[in-house]
Amino acid sequence: MSLLSICYGPDIEALADLGGGFEALSTDSLLEFALRQWKDVAWTLGFHAALAKSVGAIQHIRGGLMGLHSTALAAFEVWHKEQKSTSSKLPQEVRLARAKVRQGVLAGYAESRPERRWTLDEPAQGLVGGACFDPAGALCCH
């Protein structure tokens, strides 16, 4: 049972029926989803060790993951300050092309899975073209 249904009862279900694309997840489910997302981001950017250390300190405390976002951002900030500053070597037009591809992938996902619109929890292989880019910034289709 989710916190929303406990607090609002049938009213929240009526809202979901009207609006569509609404999924009342439990607080624990949302926190676990957020943790998976942060772990993916940390692994991709390279601060997974710093995140694991920070999250490990709060994860087993009751309600500890409620502070997940600030903990993860603090871990990223510490890690980022330790990195040498480098600007993107990609030209602006390639970065813009990639942003358009990302938007298209996310819009396509939201259209095909409206019940999961707000929680993209799909491996890249399950998205259009695997959500990968060629060097010019266009979507690769495998």
Backbone as JSON, one array per atom type, in Angstrom:
{
  "sequence": "MSLLSICYGPDIEALADLGGGFEALSTDSLLEFALRQWKDVAWTLGFHAALAKSVGAIQHIRGGLMGLHSTALAAFEVWHKEQKSTSSKLPQEVRLARAKVRQGVLAGYAESRPERRWTLDEPAQGLVGGACFDPAGALCCH",
  "N": [[0.86, -1.18, 0.0], [0.55, 2.2, -0.82], [1.83, 5.35, 0.37], [0.37, 7.48, -0.61], [-2.2, 6.37, -1.08], [-2.92, 5.74, 1.5], [-3.06, 8.24, 2.74], [-4.86, 9.69, 1.1], [-6.83, 7.99, 0.22], [-9.66, 6.8, -1.62], [-9.85, 9.04, -3.23], [-7.41, 9.58, -4.49], [-7.2, 7.44, -6.22], [-9.33, 8.0, -7.91], [-8.35, 10.31, -9.1], [-6.21, 9.23, -10.54], [-7.66, 7.72, -12.37], [-8.86, 9.73, -13.87], [-6.69, 11.25, -14.87], [-4.79, 9.49, -15.96], [-1.74, 7.69, -16.74], [-0.69, 7.67, -14.23], [0.82, 6.38, -11.41], [0.65, 5.03, -8.37], [3.16, 4.6, -6.36], [4.81, 2.92, -3.67], [6.52, 4.57, -0.98], [8.96, 3.36, -0.38], [9.39, 1.96, -2.78], [9.7, 4.09, -4.58], [12.01, 5.26, -3.52], [13.86, 3.18, -3.87], [13.82, 3.06, -6.64], [14.87, 5.62, -7.22], [17.41, 5.28, -6.1], [18.47, 3.28, -7.79], [18.6, 4.78, -10.14], [20.42, 6.81, -9.42], [22.67, 5.21, -8.98], [23.14, 4.25, -11.57], [23.72, 6.68, -12.87], [25.97, 7.45, -11.39], [27.72, 5.37, -12.0], [28.05, 5.72, -14.73], [29.2, 8.3, -14.86], [31.39, 8.0, -13.22], [31.64, 8.27, -10.46], [30.89, 6.23, -8.79], [32.07, 4.84, -6.64], [32.34, 6.8, -4.66], [29.64, 7.43, -4.32], [28.62, 4.96, -3.44], [29.91, 4.72, -0.97], [28.87, 6.96, 0.42], [26.07, 6.47, 0.34], [26.01, 4.02, 1.6], [26.44, 4.76, 4.21], [24.03, 5.83, 5.0], [21.99, 4.13, 4.22], [21.06, 1.97, 5.81], [19.91, 3.12, 7.96], [16.92, 3.89, 9.53], [14.61, 5.29, 7.39], [16.66, 6.5, 6.08], [17.23, 6.72, 3.34], [15.62, 8.77, 2.58], [17.0, 11.09, 2.43], [18.42, 10.76, 0.12], [18.83, 12.12, -2.38], [20.17, 14.54, -1.7], [22.4, 13.43, -0.48], [23.54, 11.95, -2.59], [24.06, 14.03, -4.4], [25.92, 15.48, -2.9], [28.0, 13.61, -2.76], [28.65, 13.48, -5.47], [29.5, 16.12, -5.83], [31.81, 16.28, -4.2], [33.4, 14.33, -5.47], [33.54, 15.49, -8.04], [34.97, 17.85, -7.6], [37.44, 16.81, -7.18], [38.25, 16.04, -9.66], [40.02, 16.73, -12.71], [39.44, 19.69, -14.46], [37.68, 19.59, -17.41], [36.46, 20.61, -20.51], [33.7, 19.88, -22.68], [34.6, 18.05, -25.53], [33.13, 17.75, -27.71], [31.58, 19.18, -30.54], [29.21, 21.9, -30.46], [26.98, 21.53, -32.15], [26.84, 18.76, -32.38], [26.34, 18.01, -29.72], [23.82, 19.21, -29.45], [22.39, 17.73, -31.37], [22.47, 15.2, -30.2], [21.01, 15.74, -27.88], [18.5, 16.16, -28.99], [17.98, 13.6, -29.98], [17.88, 12.17, -27.56], [15.61, 13.38, -26.43], [13.69, 12.52, -28.28], [13.78, 9.72, -27.89], [12.94, 9.54, -25.2], [10.38, 10.74, -25.42], [9.15, 8.92, -27.15], [9.18, 6.65, -25.53], [7.51, 7.48, -23.43], [5.15, 7.74, -24.84], [4.67, 5.12, -25.69], [4.53, 3.73, -23.31], [2.54, 4.83, -21.37], [1.69, 4.42, -18.75], [3.99, 4.31, -17.31], [5.17, 6.73, -17.45], [6.45, 8.59, -15.74], [8.48, 7.31, -14.49], [11.1, 6.19, -15.82], [12.37, 3.26, -16.18], [14.0, 1.41, -17.62], [16.13, -0.78, -19.35], [18.74, 0.37, -21.53], [18.81, -1.1, -23.89], [16.18, -1.72, -24.34], [15.04, 0.53, -25.36], [14.31, 2.76, -28.14], [16.47, 2.08, -30.75], [18.38, 1.34, -28.92], [19.06, 3.56, -27.63], [21.48, 4.74, -28.33], [24.21, 6.64, -29.79], [25.64, 7.7, -32.93], [28.91, 8.82, -33.97], [28.35, 11.37, -35.04], [26.16, 12.23, -33.69], [23.67, 11.28, -34.25], [20.91, 8.95, -33.81], [21.77, 5.6, -33.3], [20.81, 2.74, -35.0], [20.38, -0.54, -34.27]],
  "CA": [[0.0, 0.0, 0.0], [1.37, 3.4, -0.92], [1.55, 6.46, 1.27], [-0.7, 8.28, -1.22], [-3.52, 5.77, -0.87], [-3.22, 5.82, 2.94], [-3.42, 9.62, 3.07], [-5.96, 10.26, 0.33], [-7.85, 6.97, -0.01], [-10.21, 6.64, -2.97], [-9.69, 10.26, -4.03], [-6.2, 9.47, -5.31], [-7.52, 6.5, -7.3], [-10.19, 8.73, -8.85], [-7.45, 11.19, -9.84], [-5.49, 8.4, -11.49], [-8.59, 7.35, -13.43], [-9.09, 10.91, -14.71], [-5.48, 11.76, -15.51], [-4.01, 8.48, -16.67], [-0.3, 7.8, -16.6], [-0.38, 7.88, -12.83], [1.07, 5.12, -10.74], [0.95, 5.31, -6.97], [4.18, 3.68, -5.84], [5.11, 3.11, -2.25], [7.69, 5.4, -0.71], [10.13, 2.5, -0.52], [9.59, 1.7, -4.21], [10.24, 5.31, -5.18], [13.39, 5.43, -3.07], [14.67, 2.17, -4.55], [13.94, 3.53, -8.03], [15.82, 6.74, -7.22], [18.74, 4.73, -5.83], [18.94, 2.64, -9.03], [18.93, 5.84, -11.09], [21.66, 7.43, -8.98], [23.76, 4.25, -9.21], [23.42, 4.29, -13.01], [24.4, 7.95, -13.16], [27.31, 7.41, -10.78], [28.57, 4.44, -12.76], [28.33, 6.35, -16.02], [30.1, 9.44, -14.7], [32.62, 7.57, -12.58], [31.72, 8.52, -9.02], [30.16, 5.16, -8.13], [32.69, 4.5, -5.35], [31.96, 7.85, -3.72], [28.22, 7.28, -4.04], [28.43, 3.75, -2.61], [30.36, 5.04, 0.39], [27.91, 7.88, 1.03], [24.78, 5.81, 0.5], [26.2, 2.97, 2.6], [26.37, 5.36, 5.54], [22.64, 6.18, 5.36], [21.02, 3.18, 3.7], [20.5, 1.07, 6.82], [19.27, 3.92, 8.99], [15.49, 3.99, 9.22], [14.3, 6.5, 6.65], [17.9, 7.11, 5.62], [17.21, 7.04, 1.91], [14.84, 9.99, 2.35], [18.0, 12.1, 2.1], [19.24, 10.2, -0.96], [19.22, 13.09, -3.4], [21.21, 15.44, -1.19], [23.6, 12.6, -0.25], [24.14, 11.66, -3.9], [24.62, 15.27, -4.95], [27.12, 15.79, -2.14], [29.04, 12.67, -3.21], [29.07, 13.94, -6.79], [30.25, 17.38, -5.68], [33.15, 15.95, -3.68], [34.12, 13.65, -6.55], [33.76, 16.42, -9.14], [36.03, 18.79, -7.22], [38.71, 16.08, -7.27], [38.55, 15.79, -11.07], [40.59, 17.83, -13.49], [38.4, 20.35, -15.24], [37.77, 19.45, -18.86], [35.21, 20.97, -21.17], [33.31, 18.9, -23.69], [35.34, 18.13, -26.77], [32.16, 17.62, -28.79], [31.05, 20.45, -31.03], [27.88, 22.23, -29.96], [25.95, 20.96, -33.0], [26.73, 17.34, -32.04], [25.65, 17.94, -28.43], [22.42, 19.52, -29.71], [21.8, 16.58, -32.07], [22.29, 14.15, -29.19], [19.91, 16.13, -27.0], [17.26, 15.92, -29.74], [17.78, 12.15, -30.0], [17.43, 11.8, -26.21], [14.23, 13.82, -26.3], [12.87, 11.63, -29.08], [13.71, 8.42, -27.21], [12.08, 9.69, -24.02], [9.01, 10.98, -25.86], [8.65, 7.65, -27.67], [8.93, 5.77, -24.38], [6.32, 7.98, -22.73], [3.98, 7.46, -25.67], [4.41, 3.68, -25.75], [4.3, 3.22, -21.96], [2.01, 5.97, -20.61], [1.55, 4.11, -17.32], [5.31, 4.44, -16.7], [5.67, 8.0, -17.97], [7.26, 9.37, -14.81], [9.59, 6.5, -13.95], [11.78, 5.45, -16.87], [13.18, 2.22, -15.53], [14.13, 0.49, -18.74], [17.5, -0.85, -19.85], [18.92, 1.08, -22.8], [18.51, -2.0, -25.0], [14.73, -1.74, -24.53], [14.61, 1.8, -25.93], [14.53, 2.88, -29.58], [17.88, 2.09, -31.16], [19.26, 1.15, -27.77], [19.36, 4.92, -27.16], [22.9, 5.06, -28.52], [24.48, 7.65, -30.8], [26.83, 7.56, -33.75], [29.79, 9.97, -33.66], [27.78, 12.66, -35.46], [25.09, 12.6, -32.8], [22.39, 10.69, -34.65], [20.57, 7.71, -33.13], [22.2, 4.36, -33.95], [19.8, 1.68, -35.01], [21.07, -1.83, -34.36]],
  "C": [[0.9, 1.23, 0.0], [0.92, 4.45, 0.08], [0.41, 7.32, 0.72], [-2.08, 7.68, -0.94], [-3.91, 5.79, 0.6], [-3.73, 7.22, 3.27], [-4.7, 10.08, 2.38], [-7.06, 9.26, -0.02], [-8.35, 6.95, -1.44], [-10.07, 7.89, -3.84], [-8.49, 10.15, -4.96], [-6.43, 8.49, -6.46], [-8.4, 7.17, -8.34], [-9.35, 9.68, -9.7], [-6.69, 10.4, -10.9], [-6.39, 8.0, -12.66], [-8.83, 8.51, -14.39], [-7.86, 11.26, -15.52], [-4.73, 10.74, -16.33], [-2.53, 8.69, -16.44], [0.15, 8.0, -15.17], [-0.24, 6.53, -12.15], [1.47, 5.42, -9.31], [1.91, 4.24, -6.45], [4.38, 3.94, -4.36], [6.35, 3.98, -2.12], [8.96, 4.58, -0.89], [10.43, 2.21, -1.99], [10.19, 2.91, -4.91], [11.7, 5.52, -4.78], [14.32, 4.42, -3.72], [14.87, 2.54, -6.01], [14.98, 4.65, -8.12], [17.24, 6.25, -6.98], [19.3, 4.05, -7.08], [19.36, 3.69, -10.04], [20.25, 6.51, -10.72], [22.85, 6.5, -9.21], [24.14, 4.22, -10.69], [24.17, 5.56, -13.4], [25.83, 7.92, -12.62], [28.24, 6.49, -11.55], [28.99, 5.07, -14.08], [29.35, 7.47, -15.89], [31.4, 9.1, -13.98], [32.71, 7.84, -11.09], [30.99, 7.45, -8.22], [30.76, 4.77, -6.78], [32.31, 5.53, -4.29], [30.5, 7.75, -3.35], [27.98, 6.08, -3.13], [28.82, 4.01, -1.16], [29.34, 5.93, 1.11], [26.57, 7.22, 1.3], [24.88, 4.71, 1.56], [26.07, 3.5, 4.02], [24.94, 5.67, 5.97], [21.63, 5.09, 5.07], [20.36, 2.32, 4.77], [19.92, 1.8, 8.03], [17.8, 4.03, 8.6], [15.19, 5.34, 8.57], [15.52, 7.18, 6.06], [17.89, 7.52, 4.16], [16.35, 8.26, 1.59], [15.78, 11.13, 1.98], [18.89, 11.69, 0.95], [19.71, 11.26, -1.93], [20.32, 14.02, -2.9], [22.5, 14.67, -0.93], [24.31, 12.33, -1.57], [24.76, 12.9, -4.51], [25.89, 15.69, -4.21], [28.28, 14.89, -2.55], [29.56, 13.09, -4.58], [29.92, 15.2, -6.68], [31.68, 17.13, -5.19], [33.99, 15.31, -4.78], [34.49, 14.63, -7.66], [34.89, 17.4, -8.83], [37.4, 18.13, -7.31], [39.15, 15.85, -8.71], [39.21, 17.01, -11.7], [39.49, 18.4, -14.36], [38.67, 20.16, -16.73], [36.42, 19.85, -19.44], [34.92, 19.92, -22.23], [34.1, 19.13, -24.96], [34.4, 18.0, -27.98], [31.7, 19.0, -29.24], [29.61, 20.65, -30.55], [26.79, 21.59, -30.82], [25.76, 19.46, -32.74], [26.0, 17.18, -30.7], [24.16, 18.23, -28.6], [21.72, 18.36, -30.41], [21.54, 15.44, -31.09], [21.13, 14.48, -28.25], [18.57, 15.89, -27.69], [16.95, 14.42, -29.8], [17.28, 11.68, -28.64], [15.96, 12.17, -26.01], [13.3, 12.9, -27.07], [12.7, 10.26, -28.44], [12.78, 8.5, -26.01], [10.62, 9.93, -24.39], [8.39, 9.7, -26.39], [8.33, 6.67, -26.55], [7.66, 6.2, -23.66], [5.06, 7.68, -23.52], [3.64, 5.96, -25.66], [4.09, 3.08, -24.38], [3.74, 4.33, -21.09], [1.85, 5.68, -19.12], [2.89, 4.24, -16.59], [5.97, 5.76, -17.1], [6.67, 8.69, -17.04], [8.42, 8.58, -14.23], [10.17, 5.64, -15.06], [12.75, 4.5, -16.21], [13.36, 1.09, -16.53], [15.6, 0.42, -19.14], [17.59, -0.17, -21.22], [18.55, 0.2, -23.99], [17.01, -2.05, -25.3], [14.18, -0.45, -25.14], [14.92, 1.84, -27.42], [16.01, 2.96, -29.89], [18.85, 1.83, -30.04], [19.69, 2.46, -27.16], [20.84, 5.24, -27.27], [23.05, 6.02, -29.7], [25.64, 7.22, -31.69], [27.71, 8.79, -33.47], [29.23, 11.33, -34.05], [26.61, 13.09, -34.6], [23.74, 12.04, -33.17], [22.17, 9.37, -33.91], [21.07, 6.53, -33.95], [21.04, 3.38, -33.93], [20.5, 0.36, -35.25], [20.2, -2.84, -35.06]]
}
